[in-house]
Amino acid sequence: MKILVLGGDGYLGWPTALHLSALGHHITVVDNLVRREYDAEMGVDSVVPIALLDERVKKWKEVSGRRIDVRIGNLTDAAFTYGVVAECKPDAIVHFGEQRSAPYSMIDREHAVYTQVNNVVGTLNLMYAIAETNPGIHLVKLGTMGEYGYPDIDIEEGFIEITHKASTDVLPYPKQPGSFYHLSKAHDSANIMFACRVWGLRSTDLNQGIVYGQSTIETDLDPVLATRFDYDGVFGTVLNRFCVQAVMGRPLTVYGAGGQTRGMLHIRDTVACVTLALENPAEQGEFRVFNQFTESFSVRDMAEMVKKASTKPVQIAQGLANPRVEREEHYFHAANTKLLDLGLEPHLLNSGVIAGMLDLVERYRDRVDPEAIAPTVQWRSSASTLKTGNTSSDASFLEV
C-alpha cells in the first residue's frame, strides 16, 4: 500500500513508519518538526539522542534498502493538506499528527487553544481532503483511552448498548475527557464518525493506552534510527519517569493515592496494532473503534514493579499533591478484544522489560535533568508555574 504517516517524526510515528516500510509498503512521512521545538520550549530533551529527520531517512535506506519519502507541512494549512493527499494518492493514512500531551494542553489559555485548534482543525482539514480526493482512503486515527474517563461501569470499545424506557439502541460510549488534550481527541472522534456516516468515509479509531518502551526491531538496527524517551513533567509518561528516578537515585513520585489505573502497551504492540488495522481495513462508511492496550496497572503497581526490577535501592514517595483533577482510586475494566481477535500477540510488562528500560536510562544518564521531572502544570489553575516561550500559531504535526 501507499501510506501517509502523519506525525512520522515523533515517538510513535517514526517507528511505525519504519515498521510499515520494512513490510514493503510505500511510506511518506508528513511532519512539521514542531515536536522538536517543544523540547526547546520546555528546556528538556529526550534521554536518547534523536537524529534529524533527513539523517534518519538516509540511514533507513542504507540499512534496509527501502526509501521513505518526506513532506514538511502543517495539517492546519488546508492547501498543504489537500496537496499532499492529492499528490501522494495514499491507500491509507495513519494519523499521529497531533499535540499529544495533556499537561501541555493545561499550561494556560494559549496552550489549550493551540492544542484544540491544532488537533481538531488539522483533522477536519484532513477529512475534507480525503472526502474530496478519494473517499476510499482508510484513515487510521490514533485516539486515546483518556477520552472515556473512568466511569464506574465497564468501558466498551467505542459503543455501548443502552436500554432506556423500554427502547434499546447502540450508541457511542459516553466521553469524560480529563484535559483539553483529551477533549480534542473526543472532538476528533465525533467529527470522524460524522464524516463516515454522512460522506461514506472509512476510519479506524485506535483508542490507545499509555505506551512504554523505546525499542522496536527496526529502531534497533542503528542508533540513528532511535525514537524518543521522554521523562519530563510535561511530555514524559509515568513508567519513564519512574525509571529515570530510579537510575538517578531519586524517590519514585506517586501523586495522590496512586490508585489511578491506566491501560498500558509496549511500543512494539503499537506498531503491530496499526499494522493489523491497515491489513484489516474498515468498510466504506464504517467508523470502528479499537481499544489499543494490553494490560492495566495502577500508578502504585508500576512504582512497585520498578522498585523490584532495579538493582539499586529505590524509595517510593507516596501521597504527594496531585497536580491533576482526577479520581485517585477508581474502577477500571475496559474491553480490548478486537485487536486480539485480529491476531495481536502482546508484549507484556515484566521485570525484564523494565530492567531494559533502566539500562537504557543508565547508558544516557548524563542527558537527564532531574529537575525537569517535577510537575509544573496545575489542573486547578488557569495559569501554571511553567514559563514557556511563544507557541507557533501554525504548528500542526506533532507526535501522539
C-alpha positions as CSV (number, residue, x, y, z in Angstrom):
1,M,0.0,0.0,0.0
2,K,0.9,3.6,-0.3
3,I,0.6,5.0,3.2
4,L,1.0,8.5,4.7
5,V,2.3,8.5,8.2
6,L,1.3,11.9,9.7
7,G,3.5,13.0,12.6
8,G,6.0,10.4,11.4
9,D,9.0,12.2,13.1
10,G,7.5,11.6,16.6
11,Y,7.9,9.0,19.3
12,L,5.4,6.5,17.8
13,G,5.1,7.9,14.2
14,W,8.7,7.2,13.4
15,P,8.9,3.5,14.5
16,T,5.5,2.9,12.8
17,A,6.8,4.4,9.5
18,L,9.9,2.1,9.8
19,H,7.8,-1.0,10.5
20,L,5.4,-0.4,7.7
21,S,8.3,0.3,5.3
22,A,10.0,-2.9,6.4
23,L,6.8,-4.8,5.4
24,G,7.2,-3.4,1.9
25,H,4.7,-0.5,1.9
26,H,5.5,2.8,0.2
27,I,5.7,5.2,3.1
28,T,5.6,9.0,3.1
29,V,6.3,10.7,6.4
30,V,4.5,14.0,6.8
31,D,5.6,16.3,9.7
32,N,6.4,19.9,10.5
33,L,9.1,19.0,13.1
34,V,7.4,21.0,15.9
35,R,7.8,18.2,18.4
36,R,11.5,19.1,18.4
37,E,10.6,22.7,19.1
38,Y,8.7,21.7,22.3
39,D,12.0,20.5,23.8
40,A,13.4,23.9,23.3
41,E,10.3,25.5,24.8
42,M,10.3,23.1,27.8
43,G,14.1,23.3,28.2
44,V,14.4,19.5,28.1
45,D,15.4,16.7,25.7
46,S,14.8,13.1,25.1
47,V,17.1,10.8,27.2
48,V,18.0,9.0,23.9
49,P,19.6,11.3,21.3
50,I,17.4,11.9,18.3
51,A,18.9,12.3,14.8
52,L,17.5,14.8,12.4
53,L,14.7,13.5,10.1
54,D,16.7,13.6,6.9
55,E,19.5,11.7,8.7
56,R,17.0,9.1,9.9
57,V,15.6,8.6,6.4
58,K,19.0,8.3,4.8
59,K,20.2,5.8,7.4
60,W,17.0,3.7,6.9
61,K,17.7,3.5,3.2
62,E,21.3,2.4,4.0
63,V,20.3,-0.4,6.4
64,S,17.1,-1.6,4.7
65,G,17.4,-0.6,1.0
66,R,13.9,0.9,1.3
67,R,13.0,4.6,0.7
68,I,10.8,6.7,2.9
69,D,9.6,10.0,1.3
70,V,9.2,13.1,3.4
71,R,6.8,16.1,3.1
72,I,7.1,19.0,5.6
73,G,4.0,21.0,6.3
74,N,1.0,21.6,8.6
75,L,-2.4,20.0,8.7
76,T,-3.9,23.3,9.7
77,D,-2.8,24.6,6.3
78,A,-5.7,23.3,4.1
79,A,-3.9,23.8,0.9
80,F,-0.9,21.8,2.0
81,T,-3.1,19.0,3.4
82,Y,-5.2,18.8,0.2
83,G,-2.0,18.9,-1.9
84,V,-0.1,16.1,-0.1
85,V,-3.2,13.8,-0.2
86,A,-3.7,14.5,-3.9
87,E,0.0,14.2,-4.8
88,C,0.8,11.0,-2.8
89,K,-2.5,9.2,-3.6
90,P,-2.4,7.1,-0.5
91,D,-4.4,3.9,0.1
92,A,-4.3,4.6,3.8
93,I,-3.4,7.4,6.2
94,V,-2.0,6.8,9.7
95,H,-2.7,9.9,11.7
96,F,-0.3,10.6,14.6
97,G,-0.1,14.3,13.7
98,E,-1.4,15.9,16.9
99,Q,-0.2,17.6,20.0
100,R,-0.3,14.7,22.4
101,S,0.4,16.0,25.9
102,A,-2.3,16.5,28.5
103,P,-0.1,18.7,30.7
104,Y,1.0,20.8,27.7
105,S,-2.7,21.5,26.9
106,M,-3.3,22.6,30.5
107,I,-0.4,25.1,30.8
108,D,-2.6,28.2,30.1
109,R,-5.2,29.6,27.7
110,E,-2.7,29.8,24.9
111,H,-1.6,26.2,25.0
112,A,-5.2,25.0,25.4
113,V,-6.3,26.9,22.4
114,Y,-3.3,25.8,20.4
115,T,-3.9,22.2,21.2
116,Q,-7.6,22.3,20.3
117,V,-7.1,24.3,17.1
118,N,-4.1,22.2,16.0
119,N,-5.7,18.9,16.6
120,V,-9.4,19.5,15.7
121,V,-8.8,21.8,12.8
122,G,-6.0,19.8,11.4
123,T,-8.1,16.6,11.4
124,L,-11.1,18.5,9.9
125,N,-8.8,19.6,7.0
126,L,-7.6,16.0,6.6
127,M,-11.2,14.7,6.5
128,Y,-12.2,17.1,3.8
129,A,-9.1,16.3,1.8
130,I,-9.9,12.6,1.9
131,A,-13.6,13.2,1.1
132,E,-12.8,15.4,-1.9
133,T,-9.8,13.5,-3.2
134,N,-10.6,9.8,-2.6
135,P,-13.2,8.7,0.0
136,G,-11.8,5.2,-0.3
137,I,-8.7,6.1,1.7
138,H,-8.7,4.2,5.0
139,L,-8.0,6.7,7.9
140,V,-6.3,5.1,10.9
141,K,-6.6,7.7,13.6
142,L,-4.7,7.5,17.0
143,G,-7.1,8.3,19.8
144,T,-6.7,7.8,23.5
145,M,-8.3,5.7,26.3
146,G,-8.4,9.0,28.1
147,E,-11.4,10.0,26.1
148,Y,-13.6,7.7,28.2
149,G,-12.6,8.9,31.6
150,Y,-13.0,6.4,34.5
151,P,-16.7,5.5,34.9
152,D,-18.0,3.0,37.4
153,I,-19.1,0.7,34.6
154,D,-17.1,-1.4,32.1
155,I,-15.6,0.6,29.2
156,E,-16.6,-0.9,25.9
157,E,-14.8,-0.5,22.5
158,G,-16.3,2.7,21.3
159,F,-20.0,1.9,21.5
160,I,-22.4,0.7,24.2
161,E,-25.9,-0.9,24.1
162,I,-28.3,1.2,26.2
163,T,-31.9,0.4,27.2
164,H,-33.9,3.4,28.2
165,K,-37.6,3.5,28.8
166,A,-38.2,0.1,27.1
167,S,-36.2,1.1,24.0
168,T,-32.7,-0.2,23.1
169,D,-30.0,1.3,20.9
170,V,-26.3,1.0,20.3
171,L,-24.8,4.5,21.0
172,P,-21.3,6.0,21.2
173,Y,-19.8,5.3,24.6
174,P,-20.1,8.4,26.8
175,K,-16.9,10.5,27.0
176,Q,-15.5,12.1,30.1
177,P,-12.1,13.6,29.0
178,G,-9.6,14.7,31.6
179,S,-7.8,17.5,29.9
180,F,-8.1,19.9,26.9
181,Y,-5.9,17.5,25.0
182,H,-8.3,14.5,25.7
183,L,-11.2,16.8,24.8
184,S,-9.6,17.4,21.4
185,K,-9.4,13.7,20.8
186,A,-13.1,13.3,21.7
187,H,-14.0,16.1,19.3
188,D,-11.9,14.3,16.6
189,S,-13.8,11.0,17.2
190,A,-17.2,12.7,16.9
191,N,-16.1,14.6,13.7
192,I,-14.7,11.5,12.0
193,M,-17.8,9.4,13.0
194,F,-20.0,12.0,11.5
195,A,-17.9,12.1,8.2
196,C,-18.1,8.3,7.9
197,R,-21.9,8.4,8.4
198,V,-22.6,11.4,6.1
199,W,-19.8,11.2,3.5
200,G,-19.2,7.5,3.5
201,L,-15.6,7.7,4.6
202,R,-14.0,4.7,6.4
203,S,-12.0,5.0,9.6
204,T,-10.5,3.1,12.4
205,D,-10.2,5.0,15.7
206,L,-7.4,3.4,17.9
207,N,-8.1,4.5,21.5
208,Q,-4.6,3.9,22.8
209,G,-3.4,3.4,26.3
210,I,-0.1,4.7,27.7
211,V,2.9,3.4,25.6
212,Y,6.1,2.4,27.2
213,G,9.4,1.2,25.7
214,Q,11.7,2.6,23.1
215,S,12.9,-0.4,21.2
216,T,11.5,-2.0,18.1
217,I,13.0,-4.4,15.6
218,E,13.6,-1.6,13.2
219,T,14.8,1.2,15.6
220,D,17.4,-1.3,17.0
221,L,19.1,-1.6,13.6
222,D,21.2,1.6,14.1
223,P,21.4,4.3,16.8
224,V,20.4,6.9,14.1
225,L,17.0,5.2,13.9
226,A,16.2,5.5,17.6
227,T,13.0,7.0,18.8
228,R,12.3,9.2,21.8
229,F,12.4,8.5,25.5
230,D,10.6,11.4,27.3
231,Y,10.6,11.7,31.1
232,D,9.9,15.4,31.9
233,G,6.8,16.6,33.7
234,V,5.0,17.7,30.5
235,F,5.8,15.1,27.9
236,G,7.1,12.2,30.0
237,T,5.0,9.2,30.9
238,V,4.7,7.6,34.3
239,L,6.8,4.5,33.7
240,N,9.5,6.5,32.0
241,R,9.6,8.9,35.0
242,F,9.9,6.1,37.5
243,C,12.8,4.5,35.5
244,V,14.7,7.8,35.4
245,Q,14.1,8.5,39.0
246,A,15.3,5.0,40.0
247,V,18.5,5.4,37.9
248,M,19.2,8.8,39.3
249,G,18.7,7.8,42.9
250,R,15.5,9.9,43.4
251,P,12.3,8.6,45.1
252,L,9.6,7.5,42.7
253,T,6.9,10.1,42.9
254,V,3.4,8.7,43.3
255,Y,0.9,11.6,43.2
256,G,-2.2,11.3,45.3
257,A,-3.4,7.9,46.4
258,G,-1.7,6.1,43.5
259,G,-4.8,4.2,42.6
260,Q,-5.1,5.8,39.2
261,T,-5.2,2.8,36.8
262,R,-4.3,3.1,33.1
263,G,-4.3,0.8,30.1
264,M,-0.7,0.2,29.0
265,L,1.0,-1.3,26.0
266,H,4.6,-1.9,24.7
267,I,5.8,0.2,21.7
268,R,6.1,-3.0,19.7
269,D,2.5,-3.6,20.2
270,T,1.6,-0.1,19.0
271,V,3.2,-0.7,15.6
272,A,1.6,-4.2,15.5
273,C,-1.8,-2.7,16.2
274,V,-1.5,-0.1,13.5
275,T,-0.4,-2.8,11.1
276,L,-3.4,-5.0,11.9
277,A,-5.8,-2.1,11.4
278,L,-4.3,-1.4,8.0
279,E,-4.3,-5.0,6.9
280,N,-7.9,-5.5,8.0
281,P,-9.5,-2.1,7.0
282,A,-12.8,-0.7,7.9
283,E,-15.6,-1.0,5.4
284,Q,-16.7,2.0,3.3
285,G,-18.9,4.2,5.5
286,E,-17.8,2.4,8.7
287,F,-16.4,4.1,11.8
288,R,-15.0,1.5,14.1
289,V,-13.2,1.8,17.5
290,F,-10.4,-0.5,18.8
291,N,-9.2,-0.1,22.4
292,Q,-5.5,-0.3,22.0
293,F,-3.9,-1.6,25.2
294,T,-2.8,-5.0,26.5
295,E,-2.7,-4.6,30.3
296,S,-3.7,-2.2,33.0
297,F,-1.8,-1.1,36.1
298,S,-2.2,1.4,38.9
299,V,0.5,4.0,39.5
300,R,1.3,2.2,42.7
301,D,1.7,-1.1,40.9
302,M,4.1,0.4,38.4
303,A,6.2,2.0,41.2
304,E,6.5,-1.3,42.9
305,M,7.4,-3.1,39.7
306,V,10.3,-0.6,39.0
307,K,11.5,-0.9,42.6
308,K,11.6,-4.7,42.2
309,A,13.4,-4.6,38.8
310,S,16.0,-2.1,39.9
311,T,19.4,-3.3,41.0
312,K,19.8,-0.1,43.1
313,P,17.9,0.7,46.3
314,V,14.7,2.5,45.4
315,Q,12.4,4.6,47.6
316,I,8.7,5.3,46.8
317,A,7.3,8.7,47.8
318,Q,3.6,8.3,48.1
319,G,0.7,10.7,48.8
320,L,2.2,13.7,47.0
321,A,-0.1,16.5,46.0
322,N,-1.7,15.6,42.7
323,P,-1.4,18.3,40.0
324,R,-4.4,16.8,38.1
325,V,-8.0,16.8,38.9
326,E,-8.9,13.1,38.9
327,R,-10.2,10.2,40.9
328,E,-7.2,8.7,42.6
329,E,-9.0,5.4,43.4
330,H,-11.4,4.1,40.8
331,Y,-12.9,1.2,39.0
332,F,-11.3,0.3,35.7
333,H,-12.3,-2.5,33.5
334,A,-12.1,-1.9,29.7
335,A,-12.7,-4.2,26.7
336,N,-9.8,-4.8,24.4
337,T,-10.7,-7.9,22.4
338,K,-10.9,-6.6,18.8
339,L,-7.2,-6.3,18.1
340,L,-6.6,-9.6,19.9
341,D,-9.2,-11.2,17.6
342,L,-7.2,-9.9,14.6
343,G,-4.1,-11.7,15.8
344,L,-2.3,-9.3,18.2
345,E,0.3,-11.1,20.3
346,P,1.1,-8.8,23.2
347,H,4.4,-8.0,24.7
348,L,3.6,-7.9,28.4
349,L,5.2,-5.7,31.1
350,N,7.6,-7.6,33.4
351,S,10.8,-7.1,35.3
352,G,12.9,-7.9,32.3
353,V,11.3,-5.2,30.2
354,I,11.7,-2.7,33.0
355,A,15.3,-3.7,33.5
356,G,15.9,-3.0,29.8
357,M,14.4,0.5,30.3
358,L,16.6,1.1,33.4
359,D,19.7,0.0,31.4
360,L,18.8,2.4,28.6
361,V,18.5,5.3,31.1
362,E,21.8,4.4,32.7
363,R,23.5,4.5,29.4
364,Y,22.4,8.0,28.8
365,R,22.1,9.3,32.4
366,D,24.4,12.3,31.6
367,R,21.5,13.6,29.4
368,V,19.0,13.6,32.3
369,D,17.9,16.8,34.1
370,P,16.3,15.5,37.3
371,E,14.8,18.9,37.9
372,A,12.7,18.5,34.8
373,I,10.7,15.7,36.4
374,A,8.6,17.7,38.9
375,P,5.1,18.7,37.8
376,T,4.8,22.4,36.9
377,V,1.3,22.3,35.4
378,Q,-1.7,22.5,37.7
379,W,-5.1,21.5,36.5
380,R,-6.8,23.6,39.2
381,S,-5.3,26.8,37.9
382,S,-5.8,28.6,34.6
383,A,-2.1,29.6,34.7
384,S,0.6,27.2,35.6
385,T,4.0,27.9,37.2
386,L,5.7,26.8,34.0
387,K,7.3,29.6,32.0
388,T,7.5,28.8,28.3
389,G,8.3,30.7,25.1
390,N,5.8,31.6,22.4
391,T,3.9,28.8,20.7
392,S,3.8,28.8,16.9
393,S,0.2,29.5,15.8
394,D,0.6,27.5,12.6
395,A,2.2,24.4,14.0
396,S,0.3,21.2,13.3
397,F,2.3,17.9,13.0
398,L,3.2,16.5,16.4
399,E,3.7,13.1,17.8
400,V,1.0,11.3,19.6
